[in-house]
Structure formats: structure tokens, C-alpha cells
Amino acid sequence: MSDSIHADKILILDFGSQYTQLIARRIREIGVYCEIWAWDHDPAEIAAFAPRGVILSGGPESVTAVDSPRAPQQAFALGVPVLGICYGMQAMAVQLGGRVESGHAREFGYAAVDLPGACALFDGLDDHAGEGAPCPRLDAWMSHGDRVTALPEGFITVASTQSIPIAAMSDPRRRLFGVQFHPEVTHTRRGSEILRRFVVEVCGCATLWTARGIIDDAVQSVRTRVGGGHVLLGLSGGVDSSVVAALLERAVGSQLTCVFVDTGLLRFDEADQVMATMAGNLGVRVLRVDAAARFFAALAGIHDPETKRKTIGRLFVDVFEEEAAKLSDVRWLAQGTIYPDVIESAGARTGKAHVIKSHHNVGGLPERMQLKLLEPLRELFKDEVRRIGVELGLPREMVYRHPFPGPGLGVRILGEVRPEHAALLQRADHVFIEELRREGLYDTVSQAFAVFLPVKSVGVVGDGRAYEWVIALRAVETVDFMTARWAPLPYAFLDRVSLRIINEIKGISRVVYDISGKPPATIEWE
């Protein structure tokens, strides 16, 4: 067997489920490489990809509807194991001669799944052992309105619930499986084990996809592609660009030059921290450009959030290109593109699937730069990027920091972005994050930050009247950042943060806490 970390791989065909990326992340966590392609992908490319197994994802459609999506026949013609999840199970059933009907049973949320038949995915699993049930039972998560009512030839029923007689099916001879529930979500307690059995035991995949393996493979790939050329990287201080810098330094060393543009809109002392970590600890060559005055001048008088974003992005590119022009023999531009960027920017080849959103760092470079693109993280999810960052020696507190918007504090200062407002916000945000870390709360929330509000409020400071600015605090809990709930931080904690901000930072007289969820609100204010 080849020792390539891509040798044993799984193909996930996406029918539009909100959980599809979660399926891929679970497979990667098991140690097996996988990719997500649209359900209507070119069958010839599917054959050429040569996966060891195929997973059909869930989806929002009904297989009973006219022109609803179907799996390409190539998925079954490969002769490899196939696992259909939710809609994927229903599509498999219909395409192989079974029947699916609507209107019989709707299951959303928890379901007890009984396992009356033998199946390679379930044998020996029981979430209720010793409770006297007539057969093993799993705790699972359902989200469906249709159900399989007749099995295709060769299939047997291997699971059921009170609502649906066929909750899972298998054809042991052809190694085809379908589950109506979602093994990829944490609510399905044995879900990870079920997926492991499919990809490792049924498909026979070796678990080579590890942090060490990813780094070794990426380093070798970069060295092969770059040769003796020089690489330029725009270093933002964020997780992705920092990990790219550390990875490229290991791969090509002195052939790498990073340009770090200090916009004046970074977090408190962040510019100095980035320089200390990259140049000081890792030996990366970093050119620091102090462009704060240019950014504040360009943003003067601008209040519209979208205009601020475009202004910041355009100026960043201008400054970066100015610095790049000063360097000689640069042939490659490195970017921190990660796998979700690629997935979300790629529509189906036939045009039947929708592009979710475009990304600035996907799809090529401005022609005037005449550089070749290098994207060493392009195959990785964010959690994988973090793991290899730690493996590469980056400080954990840097790698696991909360997300920070590309325009920086420019979209956390409502209204016009002014230097004095940025200074107040940096200090207030620093107090909030410092207290979260001190109380052990930082890692319990998914994202936390402060927002500068362009309104003044009357306060009493000492014995005098104050008329000063307002700061809003925001902390959310989320899994995928598509939806989020506000974090119920302790009142005593919020009280302490508020007192510190008002007492320690002259110019702020009031602190409020944002308790809006997403939806209807967004996580960021702008």
C-alpha cells in the first residue's frame, strides 16, 4: 500500500445538507482523507478520483419531487462501498428499485433507533445495554419528512424506530448501506464509531491523515513545486496566514518573505505579538509596514459598512503590492485559502447546484501581479489548520484565538473609523478577553469581542458628570457559525468587566451586553 496520505480516500457527494462539511470533518478526524463534490459532478472525474468508498449526504429536497437530485450511477458502478445518509439513503433506495413516500412520518431531533438485524456498521453497539430492551438500541438524531417504504432487491432492514419501520438498510453482498439518521452530529452518540466502521473496516482505508502526515506531505509538495523560487506571503496575524507562514518557513526557509501590513485596526498589541512570534520565535522573515495613517485617512468620513470593507480591502492590496514590487525574484504568492473557502465558492459543474458565497482568496490572482499561486492549506478544514499550527510550534493561544474579521476593527467601530475610537476599542476588547481567559471562560465561547458604538451616554465619574462613549460586549456559542446563541456569561463576571472598562479607560461611560442570536442578528455588528 502506498504511504501517501491521499492514497485511501472517501468521496462525499453533497445533496445540499447543512451537515455535509461535518461529515467530512468526522471522516478526517478518523484519519482518512476525503473530499466533498456536488451530487451532479462529472461521472468520469468520479471514476478517476478512485475513492475507496462513497458517502451520499443528506439534503433539503424530497426524492418524491419531480427532477429532485439523484446520485450519479457512477457512484454505484465503482463497486466500492456506499453509505447513504438521510436523503442519500432515500436516493439510493429509489435509484436501486425501492420506494420512498412522503407524508407518513416526520422526525426532527432525538430518536431511539432499534437494531434488530446484523450489520457491519452496528454490531455490538448499544446505548441502552442492560435496560431490558428486546434488541440493541442507539440514541440518534433525525431530520426528515420522507421515509423508505420498500427496500431495493438485495437489501435488508437493520434498524427501525417507532415512527419508521426502515431506519437503516444494508446490502451486505454489494456493501451498500443507508441510514435515515445523521451519524455525523454529536447527538448521535455512536455516530463517530459508525462512520469509522464504514471507512476503516468496510472500505479498508488506512488512517494516515494525521497532523504529522499532513505537514510532511505539504512540506514535500511545496518544495517540489517551488524549487528555487522565492515566495511572498501577506501575513495578517490570523490563524490561517500564520500557519501558512510556519509551514512555508519549514519547507523553503529563506526563500519566504512575509509582508505584514499594520492597518491600525488590529487587536491590542497584536502587531507586536505577530512580529515577536513569527520573526522572533520561528525565524520567519517579516517585513512590517506601518500603514495605520493611510488607512485612517482613507476611511475618514465613511460610515457605510460595505464601503468600509471595500476601502480597507482595496488599500490593503495596494500597500501589499507596493511592498511586493520592492522585492526581486519573487515567483509565488502564498495564500491562506482553506477547504471551506473552496467548497463554498464552487458551484456544481452542471450549474444545477448553487454557489453559497464567493471568497476573495479563491479563483486566481490579479493578472498584473504575474505570480503563481501557492495554497498549502487548500485541502484543510479550520480545525485541521489549528492542529497542524500547534504541531508546527505556534503558540496555542495564537492558533486557537477567536475569529477576527478581515477588515479588523474597521467593522467593529460603528460609523466613521477614527484613530481615537480604535484606541478605545482596542483597550476595551483587551480587558474583555483578558477577563475571559482569567476566569477560564475564553474556550467555552466560540467568539467574543467588544464593539464601539458612535453614541455618547451620560455617566458619573467621581463627583463629576461625564458624557462619553458606549461599548457593547458580544459573546456567542456556535458550532458552525451559521447559527449562534448569545453566551449566558455570569452576571458577576460581566459586572467586573464593565467596572474595569469604565474605570480604566477614560472616554467610556457605559457598557452593554448584546443578547441577540443569529438569526436574526449576525455575529458581527457590521
Buried (B, 14 or more C-beta within 10 A) or exposed (E): EEEEBEBBBBBBBBBBBBBBBBBBBBBBBBBBBBBBBBBBBBBEEBBEBEBBBBBBBBBEBBBBEEEBBBBBEBBBEBEBBBBBBBBBBBBBBBBBEBBBBEEEBEBEEEBBBBBEBEBBBBEEBBBBEEEEBEEBBBBBBBBBEBBBBEBBEBBBBBBBBEBBBBBBBBBBEBBBBBBBBBBBBEBBBBBBBBBBBBBBEBBEBBBBBBBEBBBEBBBEEBEEBBEEBBBBBBBBBBBBBBBBBBBBBBBBEEBBBBBBBBBBBBBBEBBEBBBEBBBEEBEBBBBBBEBBEBBBEBBEEBEEBEEBBEBBBEBBBBBBBEBBEEEEEBBBBBBBBBBBBBBBBBEBEEEEBEEEEEBEBBEEEEEEBEBEBBBBBBBBBBEBBBBBBBBBEBBEEBBBBBEBBBBBBBBBBBBBBBBEBBBBBBBBBBBBBBBBEEBEBBEEBBBBBBBBBEEBBEBEEEEEEBEBBBBBBBBBBBEEEEEBEBBEBEEEBBEBBBEBBBEEBEBBBBBBBBEBBBEEBEBBBB
